[in-house]
């Protein structure tokens, strides 16, 4: 029982990471293609982008938590 629960949890985590990667790649491609964005030119600018992405992911997880 515990082994099957661990496998299920591992599968869910694996699928979640794969989906997050796909969404990130598609989002970056769409942002550059349609948003007219450019690549970050400094470490600070890249850090700001990553920070905003983390905030957006946290907000999305919070929204999912409210649905249940």
HUTAMO-V579655 format. One record per residue. SS is DSSP state (H for helix, E for strand, C for the rest). PHI is phi in radians with two decimals (NA if undefined). NEAR is the number of other ideal C-beta (glycine too) atoms within 8 Angstrom. Layout:
BEGIN
SS/PHI/NEAR ; SS/PHI/NEAR
END
This chain:
BEGIN
C/NA/4 ; H/-1.17/5 ; H/-1.15/6 ; H/-1.19/7 ; H/-1.16/8 ; H/-1.15/8 ; H/-1.11/8 ; H/-1.09/8 ; H/-1.10/8 ; H/-1.10/8 ; H/-1.13/8 ; H/-1.09/8 ; H/-1.11/8 ; H/-1.07/8 ; H/-1.13/8 ; H/-1.08/8 ; H/-1.14/8 ; H/-1.12/8 ; H/-1.12/8 ; H/-1.08/9 ; H/-1.13/8 ; H/-1.09/8 ; H/-1.09/8 ; H/-1.12/9 ; H/-1.15/8 ; H/-1.13/8 ; H/-1.10/8 ; H/-1.12/8 ; H/-1.10/8 ; H/-1.16/9 ; H/-1.09/9 ; H/-1.29/8 ; H/-1.32/6 ; H/-1.88/5 ; C/-1.58/7 ; C/1.19/4 ; C/-1.27/5 ; C/-2.23/6 ; C/-1.24/3 ; C/-1.04/7 ; C/-1.77/5 ; C/-2.52/6 ; H/-1.13/5 ; H/-1.09/6 ; H/-1.13/9 ; H/-1.13/9 ; H/-1.08/8 ; H/-1.10/8 ; H/-1.10/9 ; H/-1.14/8 ; H/-1.10/8 ; H/-1.13/8 ; H/-1.13/9 ; H/-1.11/8 ; H/-1.11/8 ; H/-1.14/8 ; H/-1.14/9 ; H/-1.10/8 ; H/-1.12/8 ; H/-1.12/8 ; H/-1.16/8 ; H/-1.09/8 ; H/-1.13/8 ; H/-1.11/8 ; H/-1.14/7 ; H/-1.35/6 ; H/-1.25/5 ; C/-1.48/4
END
